[in-house]
Amino acid sequence: MISRAGKTLLTASLGAYFLIVAFTNVTDYETNFRFVQHVLSMDSIPADPNVAWRALHSERIYHFAYWMIILWEFTAGSLCAFGAACLSVSLRSEQRFEASKPIPMAGLWLGMLLWVFAFMTIGGEWFLMWEAQVWNGESAALRMFIVNAMALLFFYLPDTARASREG
């Protein structure tokens, strides 16, 4: 049961994290909006005519991209939080716990995809965020990708009690 409780608490923690990030992005909109704006406009990296054509110069696109990120964070957080609640009421039953896994796992997958696709692939590589000194979120994205991946990996590992019974 300790393994199930750990999976539940880790998922709840990531749900809280994503929901707090989404809440903060809405209530302190300008702070991270500036981040998105600088990454998409590529104005904080060395000028390079070979890639300058990738830069976007539209406030509408900046806002759209930022709201997509916020909605993605909110969805991942909601799935993790709701999934953790489902897991918590199923802690004592291995069968019910196993049946409750898909929802939090979907939230964790969404979290991983947010960091690897939106931040590392699109922001990091397409808009060359890795070249920016100030507006560079790649290390934070990698850190969160790893945390999400580890949490998801725990869901694929058998509970220690079940593994010892089967072993």
C-alpha positions in Angstrom: 0.0 0.0 0.0 3.0 2.3 0.5 3.7 2.1 -3.2 0.1 3.0 -4.1 0.1 5.9 -1.6 3.4 7.2 -3.0 2.0 7.1 -6.6 -1.1 8.9 -5.4 0.8 11.6 -3.5 3.3 12.2 -6.3 0.4 12.6 -8.8 -1.5 14.9 -6.5 1.7 17.0 -6.1 2.1 17.3 -9.9 -1.6 18.1 -10.2 -1.2 20.9 -7.7 1.9 22.1 -9.4 0.2 22.3 -12.8 -2.9 24.0 -11.4 -0.8 26.5 -9.5 1.2 27.3 -12.6 -2.0 27.8 -14.6 -3.5 29.9 -11.9 -0.3 32.0 -11.7 -0.2 32.4 -15.4 -3.8 33.8 -15.4 -3.5 36.0 -12.3 0.0 37.3 -13.2 -0.5 37.1 -16.9 2.2 39.6 -18.0 5.2 37.9 -16.4 5.1 34.7 -18.4 3.4 36.3 -21.4 6.6 38.3 -21.9 8.5 35.0 -21.9 6.3 33.6 -24.7 6.5 36.9 -26.6 10.4 37.0 -26.4 10.7 33.3 -27.4 8.3 33.5 -30.4 9.7 36.9 -31.6 13.2 35.5 -31.3 14.3 39.0 -30.2 16.6 37.8 -27.4 18.9 35.6 -29.4 21.8 36.6 -31.7 20.5 37.9 -35.1 20.8 35.2 -37.7 19.3 35.8 -41.2 19.2 32.0 -41.8 16.6 31.5 -39.1 15.1 35.0 -38.7 12.2 34.0 -40.9 10.9 31.7 -38.1 10.2 34.6 -35.8 6.6 35.6 -35.2 5.6 39.2 -34.8 1.9 39.1 -33.8 0.4 40.0 -30.5 -2.5 37.7 -31.3 -0.3 34.7 -31.9 1.6 35.4 -28.7 -1.7 35.5 -26.7 -3.1 32.4 -28.5 0.1 30.4 -27.8 0.1 31.5 -24.2 -3.5 30.6 -23.7 -2.9 27.2 -25.3 -0.1 26.6 -22.8 -2.3 27.7 -19.9 -5.1 25.4 -21.0 -2.6 22.6 -21.4 -1.3 23.1 -17.9 -4.8 23.3 -16.5 -5.9 20.1 -18.3 -2.8 18.2 -17.2 -3.3 19.5 -13.6 -7.0 18.7 -13.5 -6.4 15.1 -14.8 -3.6 14.6 -12.3 -5.6 16.0 -9.4 -8.8 14.2 -10.2 -6.8 11.1 -10.9 -5.1 11.3 -7.6 -8.5 11.7 -5.9 -9.7 8.5 -7.7 -6.5 6.7 -6.6 -6.8 7.8 -3.0 -10.3 6.3 -2.6 -8.9 3.0 -4.1 -5.8 2.7 -2.1 -6.9 -0.4 -0.2 -8.0 -2.4 -3.3 -5.3 -3.3 -5.7 -7.9 -4.1 -8.4 -9.7 -0.7 -8.0 -6.4 1.1 -7.8 -5.3 -0.5 -11.1 -8.6 0.5 -12.7 -8.1 4.1 -11.5 -4.7 4.6 -13.2 -5.7 5.8 -16.7 -6.9 9.3 -15.6 -3.7 10.3 -13.7 -1.6 8.6 -16.3 -3.2 10.7 -19.0 -2.4 13.9 -16.9 1.2 12.8 -16.6 1.5 12.1 -20.3 0.0 15.5 -21.1 2.5 17.1 -18.7 5.4 15.3 -20.3 4.2 16.3 -23.8 3.8 20.0 -22.7 7.4 20.2 -21.6 9.0 18.1 -24.5 6.8 19.4 -27.3 5.8 23.0 -26.4 9.0 24.1 -24.5 11.8 21.9 -25.7 10.8 21.2 -29.4 8.9 24.3 -30.4 10.4 26.9 -28.1 13.8 25.4 -27.7 14.6 24.2 -31.1 12.2 25.9 -33.6 12.5 29.3 -32.0 16.1 28.7 -30.7 15.2 29.5 -27.1 18.4 27.6 -26.1 20.4 30.6 -27.5 18.7 33.1 -25.2 20.5 34.2 -22.0 17.4 35.5 -20.2 14.3 34.1 -21.9 15.5 30.4 -21.8 13.2 27.9 -20.2 14.9 24.7 -21.4 16.4 23.6 -18.1 13.1 24.1 -16.3 11.4 22.2 -19.1 13.8 19.4 -18.8 13.5 19.3 -15.0 9.7 19.1 -15.3 9.8 16.5 -18.1 12.0 14.3 -15.9 9.7 14.7 -12.9 6.6 13.8 -15.0 8.5 10.9 -16.6 9.5 9.5 -13.3 6.0 9.7 -11.9 4.6 8.0 -15.0 7.3 5.3 -14.8 6.2 4.5 -11.2 2.7 3.7 -12.6 4.1 1.1 -14.9 6.1 -0.5 -12.1 4.2 -3.2 -10.1 3.4 -2.6 -6.5 6.1 -4.1 -4.3 3.6 -6.3 -2.4 2.3 -7.7 -5.7 5.8 -8.2 -7.1 6.9 -10.1 -4.0 3.7 -12.3 -4.1 4.3 -13.1 -7.8 8.1 -13.5 -7.4 
